[in-house]
Amino acid sequence: MKRHTFVKNTSAAGLLALITPYGVVQRFAQEVSDKAIEEEFLNPPVSAFAQCWYHWMNGNVSKEGITLDLEAIKAGTNEVEIQVTNLWPNRLIGDEQLPPENKYTPGGGASGFASLSNGAIEQLPDWYKQGKPKPTGGRVTFTTWQHYNKASPLLESGLMGLVVLLTAIQKSIAESVAAQ
């Protein structure tokens, strides 16, 4: 390559570098990055929130205990999720309110000795014998023994009585930062 061609080509490249200096490109990229970081800081995704799970089992929970736990949550961005579950016997008793899907020996759902000798299923359903899923609709449960009947009392389970969650003060992070 001749010296004249080399100088001509490198001069064009140098002129381009002067028009868009590296520092300008780098600064623009930094501004975009800073804005994205600031936006994500001010509006963090839910996955970035601190989480705490409580599992209360077998009635080991009280209104007073839940109230103390919820009041102990510090101010800031919080999310409270309450999932209520029921006891299996209550689900079985609930299904007893629906028309029967299977035939059981008489006396099922009784208490005492009768519950040990009565209430067995007389014939397994075809879907069960064929290893297929239980058909949808009707009862949720399937048992080979009738443990409960329509009149069986429900067991205490889940949330009992009125439940109210109140928001004392709702303030966004952006409002908190602006107030400072």
Residue frames as a rotation matrix with the C-alpha (Angstrom) as fourth column:
MET 1
0.591 0.807 0.000 0.00
0.807 -0.591 0.000 0.00
0.000 0.000 -1.000 0.00
LYS 2
-0.196 -0.647 0.737 1.38
0.575 -0.684 -0.448 3.41
0.794 0.337 0.506 -0.89
ARG 3
-0.772 -0.201 -0.602 1.94
0.625 -0.412 -0.663 5.98
-0.115 -0.889 0.444 1.78
HIS 4
-0.885 0.464 0.044 -0.56
-0.427 -0.845 0.321 8.37
0.186 0.265 0.946 0.15
THR 5
-0.124 0.865 -0.487 -3.37
-0.173 0.464 0.869 5.73
0.977 0.192 0.092 0.21
PHE 6
-0.279 -0.051 -0.959 -2.54
0.814 0.516 -0.264 4.77
0.509 -0.855 -0.102 3.82
VAL 7
-0.944 -0.109 -0.311 -2.66
0.267 -0.806 -0.529 8.41
-0.192 -0.582 0.790 5.01
LYS 8
-0.662 0.749 -0.023 -5.90
-0.556 -0.471 0.685 9.00
0.502 0.466 0.728 3.10
ASN 9
-0.004 0.678 -0.735 -7.61
0.153 0.726 0.670 5.93
0.988 -0.109 -0.107 4.62
THR 10
-0.351 -0.180 -0.919 -6.39
0.902 0.199 -0.383 6.54
0.252 -0.963 0.093 8.17
SER 11
-0.999 0.029 0.027 -7.34
-0.034 -0.980 -0.196 10.22
0.021 -0.196 0.980 7.94
ALA 12
-0.311 0.947 -0.083 -10.91
-0.436 -0.065 0.898 9.27
0.844 0.316 0.433 7.05
ALA 13
0.104 0.302 -0.948 -11.03
0.618 0.727 0.300 6.90
0.780 -0.616 -0.111 10.01
GLY 14
-0.713 -0.447 -0.540 -9.58
0.701 -0.425 -0.573 9.59
0.026 -0.787 0.616 12.28
LEU 15
-0.847 0.463 0.262 -12.18
-0.369 -0.866 0.337 12.11
0.383 0.189 0.904 11.06
LEU 16
0.065 0.887 -0.456 -14.96
-0.053 0.460 0.887 9.63
0.997 -0.033 0.076 11.84
ALA 17
-0.118 -0.196 -0.973 -13.47
0.893 0.407 -0.190 9.15
0.434 -0.892 0.127 15.31
LEU 18
-0.965 -0.245 -0.088 -13.46
0.260 -0.880 -0.397 12.93
0.020 -0.406 0.913 15.83
ILE 19
-0.504 0.849 0.161 -17.08
-0.464 -0.423 0.778 13.25
0.729 0.317 0.607 14.78
THR 20
0.708 0.704 -0.064 -18.23
-0.361 0.438 0.824 10.48
0.608 -0.560 0.563 17.16
PRO 21
-0.337 -0.902 0.269 -15.57
-0.733 0.072 -0.677 10.29
0.592 -0.425 -0.685 19.84
TYR 22
-0.446 0.058 -0.893 -15.47
0.282 0.956 -0.079 7.17
0.850 -0.287 -0.442 21.96
GLY 23
-0.973 0.009 -0.232 -16.28
0.221 -0.265 -0.939 9.18
-0.070 -0.964 0.255 25.08
VAL 24
-0.547 0.828 -0.120 -19.60
-0.836 -0.547 0.041 10.40
-0.032 0.123 0.992 23.63
VAL 25
-0.046 0.504 -0.862 -20.67
-0.441 0.765 0.471 6.87
0.897 0.401 0.187 22.72
GLN 26
-0.599 -0.261 -0.757 -19.56
0.478 0.643 -0.599 5.55
0.643 -0.720 -0.260 26.10
ARG 27
-0.969 0.246 0.002 -21.35
-0.160 -0.625 -0.764 8.37
-0.187 -0.741 0.645 27.96
PHE 28
-0.275 0.910 -0.309 -24.59
-0.897 -0.127 0.424 7.79
0.347 0.394 0.851 26.02
ALA 29
-0.089 0.185 -0.979 -24.45
0.008 0.983 0.185 4.08
0.996 0.009 -0.089 26.86
GLN 30
-0.852 -0.288 -0.436 -23.79
0.425 0.106 -0.899 4.95
0.305 -0.952 0.032 30.52
GLU 31
-0.779 0.615 0.122 -26.79
-0.621 -0.729 -0.288 7.34
-0.088 -0.300 0.950 30.64
VAL 32
0.025 0.794 -0.608 -29.09
-0.678 0.460 0.574 4.66
0.735 0.398 0.549 29.22
SER 33
-0.270 -0.212 -0.939 -27.72
0.383 0.872 -0.307 2.16
0.884 -0.442 -0.154 31.72
ASP 34
-0.990 -0.130 -0.061 -28.07
0.111 -0.419 -0.901 4.62
0.092 -0.899 0.429 34.63
LYS 35
-0.464 0.885 0.046 -31.68
-0.872 -0.465 0.149 5.38
0.153 0.029 0.988 33.72
ALA 36
0.115 0.488 -0.865 -32.53
-0.309 0.845 0.436 1.67
0.944 0.217 0.248 33.50
ILE 37
-0.577 -0.400 -0.712 -30.91
0.520 0.492 -0.698 1.02
0.629 -0.773 -0.076 36.87
GLU 38
-0.961 0.239 0.138 -32.71
-0.271 -0.718 -0.641 3.98
-0.055 -0.654 0.755 38.47
GLU 39
-0.175 0.951 -0.254 -36.07
-0.863 -0.024 0.505 2.87
0.474 0.308 0.825 36.99
GLU 40
0.067 0.174 -0.982 -35.61
0.098 0.979 0.180 -0.67
0.993 -0.108 0.048 38.26
PHE 41
-0.853 -0.388 -0.348 -34.58
0.392 -0.035 -0.919 0.68
0.344 -0.921 0.182 41.68
LEU 42
-0.798 0.583 0.154 -37.67
-0.597 -0.725 -0.343 2.89
-0.088 -0.366 0.926 41.90
ASN 43
0.348 0.931 -0.109 -39.98
-0.935 0.336 -0.116 0.15
-0.071 0.143 0.987 40.57
PRO 44
-0.687 -0.697 0.205 -38.42
-0.685 0.716 0.137 -3.18
-0.242 -0.046 -0.969 41.51
PRO 45
-0.261 0.595 -0.760 -39.98
-0.468 0.611 0.639 -6.35
0.845 0.522 0.119 40.16
VAL 46
0.644 0.604 0.469 -42.05
-0.708 0.239 0.665 -8.36
0.290 -0.760 0.582 42.66
SER 47
0.754 -0.389 -0.529 -39.42
0.335 0.921 -0.200 -11.11
0.565 -0.026 0.825 42.50
ALA 48
-0.285 -0.919 0.271 -36.97
0.204 -0.334 -0.920 -8.72
0.937 -0.207 0.283 44.20
PHE 49
0.288 0.464 0.838 -39.18
-0.711 -0.483 0.512 -8.20
0.642 -0.743 0.191 47.27
ALA 50
-0.823 -0.481 0.303 -38.28
-0.546 0.522 -0.655 -9.86
0.156 -0.704 -0.692 50.53
GLN 51
0.115 0.875 -0.470 -40.49
-0.508 0.458 0.729 -12.84
0.854 0.155 0.497 51.24
CYS 52
-0.817 -0.243 0.523 -41.43
-0.576 0.393 -0.716 -14.64
-0.032 -0.887 -0.461 54.40
TRP 53
-0.197 0.742 -0.641 -43.62
-0.346 0.559 0.753 -17.72
0.917 0.370 0.146 54.46
TYR 54
-0.547 0.147 0.825 -45.65
-0.806 0.176 -0.565 -18.91
-0.228 -0.973 0.022 57.42
HIS 55
-0.363 0.473 -0.803 -47.07
-0.247 0.782 0.573 -22.39
0.899 0.406 -0.167 57.59
TRP 56
-0.481 0.317 0.818 -49.56
-0.864 -0.013 -0.503 -22.87
-0.149 -0.949 0.280 60.40
MET 57
-0.480 0.255 -0.840 -50.61
-0.310 0.846 0.434 -26.47
0.821 0.468 -0.327 60.78
ASN 58
-0.341 0.398 -0.852 -53.08
0.628 0.770 0.108 -28.41
0.699 -0.498 -0.513 62.86
GLY 59
0.670 0.742 0.030 -54.66
0.501 -0.481 0.720 -25.36
0.548 -0.467 -0.694 64.44
ASN 60
0.070 -0.725 -0.685 -51.33
0.955 -0.150 0.257 -23.97
-0.290 -0.672 0.682 65.71
VAL 61
-0.754 -0.211 0.622 -52.38
0.432 -0.873 0.227 -20.43
0.495 0.440 0.749 64.92
SER 62
-0.088 0.745 -0.661 -54.43
0.905 -0.217 -0.365 -17.78
-0.415 -0.631 -0.655 66.62
LYS 63
0.702 0.417 0.578 -55.92
0.613 -0.767 -0.191 -14.42
0.364 0.488 -0.794 65.74
GLU 64
0.900 -0.391 -0.194 -53.53
-0.140 -0.679 0.721 -12.79
-0.413 -0.622 -0.666 68.20
GLY 65
0.101 -0.921 0.376 -50.51
0.377 0.385 0.842 -14.57
-0.921 0.057 0.386 66.70
ILE 66
0.054 -0.011 0.998 -51.34
0.998 -0.042 -0.055 -13.60
0.043 0.999 0.009 63.11
THR 67
0.917 0.331 0.224 -52.02
0.319 -0.944 0.089 -10.01
0.240 -0.010 -0.971 64.21
LEU 68
0.636 -0.747 -0.195 -48.61
-0.097 -0.328 0.940 -9.77
-0.766 -0.579 -0.280 65.92
ASP 69
-0.129 -0.707 0.695 -46.84
0.703 0.430 0.567 -11.23
-0.700 0.562 0.441 62.88
LEU 70
0.255 0.292 0.922 -48.55
0.921 -0.365 -0.139 -8.86
0.296 0.884 -0.362 60.45
GLU 71
0.994 0.111 -0.003 -47.95
0.105 -0.929 0.356 -5.83
0.037 -0.354 -0.934 62.68
ALA 72
0.413 -0.910 -0.042 -44.24
0.185 0.039 0.982 -6.72
-0.891 -0.414 0.185 62.84
ILE 73
0.292 -0.290 0.911 -43.85
0.956 0.110 -0.271 -6.20
-0.022 0.951 0.309 59.08
LYS 74
-0.390 -0.559 -0.732 -41.63
0.519 -0.790 0.326 -3.18
-0.761 -0.252 0.598 58.55
ALA 75
0.557 0.553 -0.619 -42.72
-0.124 -0.682 -0.721 -0.19
-0.821 0.479 -0.311 56.48
GLY 76
-0.588 -0.704 -0.398 -41.80
-0.516 -0.052 0.855 -0.45
-0.622 0.709 -0.332 52.83
THR 77
-0.105 0.513 -0.852 -42.84
-0.931 0.251 0.266 -2.58
0.350 0.821 0.451 49.94
ASN 78
-0.755 -0.053 0.654 -44.51
-0.404 0.823 -0.400 -5.72
-0.517 -0.566 -0.643 51.27
GLU 79
-0.268 0.713 -0.648 -46.79
-0.728 0.290 0.621 -8.32
0.631 0.638 0.442 49.85
VAL 80
-0.602 0.169 0.780 -48.96
-0.600 0.549 -0.582 -10.50
-0.527 -0.818 -0.230 52.05
GLU 81
-0.307 0.496 -0.812 -50.44
-0.671 0.493 0.555 -13.66
0.675 0.715 0.182 50.61
ILE 82
-0.472 0.252 0.845 -52.76
-0.701 0.474 -0.533 -15.84
-0.535 -0.844 -0.046 52.64
GLN 83
-0.461 0.328 -0.825 -53.71
-0.540 0.634 0.553 -19.25
0.704 0.700 -0.115 51.33
VAL 84
-0.143 0.528 0.837 -56.47
-0.937 0.199 -0.286 -20.99
-0.318 -0.826 0.466 53.20
THR 85
-0.677 -0.075 -0.732 -56.64
-0.392 0.878 0.273 -24.75
0.623 0.472 -0.624 53.23
ASN 86
0.349 0.857 0.379 -59.27
-0.900 0.193 0.392 -27.10
0.262 -0.477 0.839 54.54
LEU 87
-0.450 -0.431 0.783 -58.95
-0.659 0.751 0.035 -30.41
-0.603 -0.500 -0.622 56.33
TRP 88
-0.892 0.031 -0.451 -59.50
-0.330 0.636 0.697 -33.57
0.309 0.771 -0.557 54.28
PRO 89
-0.720 0.685 -0.109 -62.42
0.641 0.597 -0.483 -34.76
-0.266 -0.417 -0.869 56.45
ASN 90
-0.198 0.664 -0.721 -64.26
-0.062 -0.743 -0.667 -31.49
-0.978 -0.087 0.188 55.71
ARG 91
-0.573 -0.041 -0.819 -63.77
-0.806 -0.156 0.571 -32.06
-0.151 0.987 0.056 51.96
LEU 92
-0.947 0.229 -0.226 -65.18
0.171 0.953 0.251 -35.58
0.272 0.199 -0.941 52.34
ILE 93
-0.459 0.813 -0.358 -68.16
0.584 -0.027 -0.811 -34.27
-0.669 -0.582 -0.462 54.33
GLY 94
-0.317 0.295 -0.901 -68.71
-0.533 -0.841 -0.087 -31.58
-0.784 0.453 0.424 51.69
ASP 95
-0.793 -0.026 -0.609 -68.80
-0.568 0.395 0.722 -34.22
0.222 0.918 -0.328 48.95
GLU 96
-0.853 0.517 -0.064 -71.37
0.500 0.778 -0.381 -36.19
-0.147 -0.357 -0.922 50.97
GLN 97
-0.311 0.760 -0.571 -73.79
-0.110 -0.626 -0.772 -33.32
-0.944 -0.177 0.279 50.31
LEU 98
-0.377 0.091 -0.922 -73.73
-0.915 -0.188 0.356 -34.25
-0.141 0.978 0.154 46.58
PRO 99
0.740 0.660 -0.130 -75.47
-0.673 0.724 -0.151 -37.21
-0.005 0.199 0.980 44.94
PRO 100
0.309 -0.650 0.694 -73.56
-0.268 0.641 0.720 -40.48
-0.913 -0.408 0.024 45.46
GLU 101
0.192 -0.343 -0.920 -71.21
-0.980 -0.015 -0.199 -41.66
0.054 0.939 -0.339 42.68
ASN 102
-0.611 -0.441 -0.657 -70.49
-0.376 0.892 -0.250 -45.09
0.697 0.094 -0.711 44.20
LYS 103
0.588 0.807 -0.057 -72.34
-0.389 0.344 0.854 -47.65
0.709 -0.480 0.516 46.30
TYR 104
-0.593 -0.748 0.300 -71.06
-0.591 0.151 -0.792 -48.44
0.547 -0.647 -0.532 49.79
THR 105
-0.475 0.422 -0.772 -72.16
0.593 0.802 0.074 -51.06
0.650 -0.422 -0.631 52.30
PRO 106
0.478 0.772 0.419 -74.88
0.179 -0.553 0.814 -49.64
0.860 -0.315 -0.402 54.60
GLY 107
0.859 -0.010 -0.512 -73.88
0.512 -0.029 0.859 -47.84
-0.024 -1.000 -0.020 57.76
GLY 108
-0.104 -0.951 0.291 -70.87
0.907 -0.211 -0.365 -45.93
0.409 0.226 0.884 56.46
GLY 109
-0.293 -0.105 0.950 -69.99
-0.013 -0.993 -0.114 -42.71
0.956 -0.046 0.290 58.22
ALA 110
0.815 0.569 -0.111 -71.12
0.070 0.094 0.993 -44.01
0.576 -0.817 0.036 61.59
SER 111
0.051 -0.812 0.581 -68.94
-0.848 -0.342 -0.404 -43.68
0.527 -0.473 -0.706 64.65
GLY 112
0.177 -0.048 0.983 -67.60
-0.826 0.536 0.175 -46.32
-0.535 -0.843 0.056 66.98
PHE 113
-0.410 -0.375 0.832 -67.45
-0.068 0.922 0.382 -50.03
-0.910 0.100 -0.403 66.08
ALA 114
0.569 0.722 0.395 -69.93
0.376 0.199 -0.905 -49.58
-0.732 0.663 -0.158 63.21
SER 115
0.719 -0.328 -0.612 -67.40
-0.622 -0.697 -0.357 -47.40
-0.310 0.638 -0.705 61.38
LEU 116
-0.359 -0.911 0.203 -64.95
-0.729 0.410 0.548 -50.33
-0.582 0.048 -0.811 61.32
SER 117
-0.630 0.145 0.763 -67.35
0.265 0.963 0.036 -52.81
-0.730 0.225 -0.645 59.79
ASN 118
0.403 0.842 0.359 -69.62
0.730 -0.058 -0.681 -50.71
-0.553 0.536 -0.638 57.56
GLY 119
0.670 0.017 -0.742 -69.11
-0.206 -0.956 -0.208 -48.32
-0.713 0.293 -0.637 54.67
ALA 120
-0.429 -0.852 0.301 -66.80
0.101 0.286 0.953 -50.26
-0.898 0.439 -0.036 52.31
ILE 121
-0.249 0.300 -0.921 -67.19
-0.913 -0.391 0.120 -49.60
-0.324 0.870 0.371 48.58
GLU 122
0.432 0.511 0.743 -69.17
-0.259 0.859 -0.441 -52.42
-0.864 -0.002 0.504 46.92
GLN 123
0.546 -0.289 0.786 -67.58
0.791 0.488 -0.370 -52.13
-0.277 0.824 0.495 43.49
LEU 124
-0.322 -0.737 -0.594 -64.63
0.335 -0.675 0.657 -50.09
-0.886 0.013 0.464 42.26
PRO 125
0.600 0.566 -0.564 -65.54
-0.281 -0.512 -0.812 -47.73
-0.749 0.646 -0.148 39.42
ASP 126
0.801 -0.245 0.547 -64.38
0.578 0.552 -0.600 -48.65
-0.155 0.797 0.584 35.88
TRP 127
0.761 -0.539 0.361 -62.17
-0.219 -0.737 -0.639 -45.54
0.610 0.408 -0.679 35.55
TYR 128
0.457 -0.581 0.674 -60.31
-0.849 -0.060 0.524 -46.65
-0.264 -0.812 -0.521 38.69
LYS 129
0.558 -0.189 0.808 -59.84
0.073 0.981 0.179 -50.25
-0.827 -0.041 0.561 37.52
GLN 130
0.773 -0.225 0.593 -58.57
0.626 0.127 -0.769 -49.02
0.098 0.966 0.239 34.12
GLY 131
-0.100 -0.885 -0.454 -56.07
0.900 -0.275 0.337 -46.63
-0.424 -0.375 0.824 35.74
LYS 132
-0.183 0.122 0.976 -57.72
0.683 -0.698 0.215 -43.55
0.707 0.706 0.044 34.24
PRO 133
-0.974 -0.146 0.176 -58.22
-0.001 -0.767 -0.642 -40.17
0.228 -0.625 0.747 35.95
LYS 134
-0.460 0.851 -0.254 -61.41
0.660 0.136 -0.739 -39.55
-0.594 -0.508 -0.624 37.92
PRO 135
-0.195 0.461 0.865 -64.02
0.844 -0.370 0.388 -37.93
0.499 0.806 -0.317 35.67
THR 136
-0.981 -0.173 0.091 -64.56
0.119 -0.898 -0.424 -34.22
0.155 -0.405 0.901 36.36
GLY 137
-0.275 0.921 0.278 -67.76
-0.534 -0.386 0.752 -32.82
0.800 0.058 0.597 37.77
GLY 138
0.655 0.609 -0.447 -69.61
0.056 0.551 0.833 -33.85
0.753 -0.571 0.327 40.88
ARG 139
0.960 -0.248 -0.129 -67.52
0.156 0.094 0.983 -34.91
-0.232 -0.964 0.129 43.84
VAL 140
0.516 -0.855 -0.055 -63.92
-0.809 -0.465 -0.358 -33.83
0.281 0.229 -0.932 44.24
THR 141
-0.310 -0.684 0.661 -62.86
-0.896 0.443 0.037 -36.84
-0.318 -0.580 -0.750 46.32
PHE 142
0.428 0.400 -0.811 -62.85
-0.531 0.837 0.133 -40.58
0.732 0.373 0.570 45.87
THR 143
-0.419 -0.528 0.739 -62.46
-0.901 0.340 -0.267 -43.10
-0.111 -0.778 -0.618 48.69
THR 144
-0.510 0.202 -0.836 -62.94
-0.214 0.912 0.351 -46.81
0.833 0.358 -0.422 48.96
TRP 145
-0.505 0.358 -0.786 -64.55
0.841 0.407 -0.355 -46.34
0.193 -0.840 -0.506 52.37
GLN 146
0.153 0.632 0.760 -67.35
0.218 -0.771 0.598 -44.03
0.964 0.075 -0.256 53.43
HIS 147
-0.652 -0.559 -0.512 -65.82
0.624 -0.013 -0.781 -42.38
0.430 -0.829 0.358 56.48
TYR 148
-0.859 0.351 -0.372 -68.40
-0.023 -0.752 -0.658 -39.60
-0.511 -0.557 0.654 56.86
ASN 149
-0.279 0.825 0.492 -72.01
0.960 0.233 0.153 -38.87
0.011 0.515 -0.857 55.96
LYS 150
-0.054 0.325 0.944 -74.08
0.458 -0.832 0.313 -35.73
0.888 0.449 -0.104 55.30
ALA 151
0.831 0.532 0.166 -74.74
0.079 -0.407 0.910 -35.19
0.551 -0.743 -0.380 59.01
SER 152
0.242 -0.807 -0.539 -71.09
0.959 0.283 0.007 -35.49
0.147 -0.518 0.843 60.14
PRO 153
0.876 0.083 -0.475 -69.96
0.241 -0.929 0.283 -32.27
-0.418 -0.362 -0.833 61.85
LEU 154
0.656 -0.675 0.337 -67.30
0.170 -0.303 -0.938 -30.17
0.735 0.672 -0.084 60.14
LEU 155
0.302 -0.668 -0.680 -63.97
0.945 0.114 0.307 -29.84
-0.127 -0.735 0.666 61.94
GLU 156
0.811 -0.089 -0.578 -62.57
-0.018 -0.992 0.127 -26.38
-0.584 -0.093 -0.806 62.69
SER 157
-0.014 -0.799 0.601 -60.27
0.858 0.300 0.418 -25.55
-0.514 0.521 0.681 59.81
GLY 158
-0.136 -0.096 0.986 -59.07
0.816 -0.576 0.056 -22.63
0.562 0.812 0.156 57.69
LEU 159
-0.931 -0.126 0.343 -60.05
-0.028 -0.911 -0.410 -19.11
0.365 -0.392 0.845 58.64
MET 160
-0.282 0.849 -0.446 -62.89
0.938 0.341 0.056 -18.91
0.200 -0.403 -0.893 61.11
GLY 161
0.308 0.512 -0.802 -65.01
0.689 -0.702 -0.183 -15.78
-0.656 -0.496 -0.568 61.26
LEU 162
0.987 0.157 0.037 -64.47
0.147 -0.778 -0.610 -12.35
-0.067 0.608 -0.791 59.76
VAL 163
0.053 -0.998 0.045 -61.04
0.873 0.068 0.483 -11.65
-0.485 0.013 0.874 58.20
VAL 164
0.972 0.217 0.093 -60.04
0.236 -0.871 -0.430 -8.07
-0.012 0.440 -0.898 57.38
LEU 165
-0.071 -0.997 -0.001 -56.67
0.974 -0.070 0.214 -6.84
-0.214 0.015 0.977 56.07
LEU 166
0.901 0.374 -0.219 -56.26
0.352 -0.926 -0.134 -3.09
-0.253 0.044 -0.966 56.41
THR 167
0.033 -0.876 0.481 -53.62
0.845 -0.233 -0.481 -0.90
0.533 0.423 0.733 54.75
ALA 168
0.311 0.038 -0.950 -52.48
0.775 -0.589 0.230 1.71
-0.550 -0.808 -0.213 57.25
ILE 169
0.373 -0.274 -0.886 -50.30
-0.451 -0.889 0.085 3.82
-0.811 0.368 -0.455 54.93
GLN 170
0.543 -0.209 0.813 -49.62
0.712 0.628 -0.314 3.07
-0.445 0.749 0.490 51.32
LYS 171
0.641 -0.441 -0.628 -46.59
-0.463 -0.875 0.141 4.89
-0.612 0.200 -0.765 49.92
SER 172
0.937 -0.337 0.093 -44.49
0.274 0.544 -0.793 4.13
0.216 0.768 0.603 46.86
ILE 173
0.201 -0.953 -0.229 -40.69
0.892 0.081 0.445 4.14
-0.405 -0.293 0.866 46.85
ALA 174
-0.290 -0.270 0.918 -40.74
0.758 -0.651 0.048 7.06
0.584 0.710 0.394 44.38
GLU 175
0.620 0.585 0.523 -42.81
0.108 -0.724 0.681 9.12
0.777 -0.366 -0.513 46.86
SER 176
0.846 -0.359 -0.394 -40.40
0.465 0.137 0.874 8.24
-0.260 -0.923 0.283 49.68
VAL 177
-0.155 -0.954 0.258 -37.36
0.975 -0.106 0.194 9.26
-0.158 0.282 0.946 47.62
ALA 178
-0.098 0.182 0.978 -39.04
0.532 -0.821 0.206 12.50
0.841 0.540 -0.017 46.50
ALA 179
0.864 0.502 0.030 -39.88
0.218 -0.429 0.877 13.41
0.453 -0.751 -0.480 50.12
GLN 180
0.481 -0.755 -0.446 -36.19
0.798 0.166 0.579 13.25
-0.363 -0.634 0.683 51.13
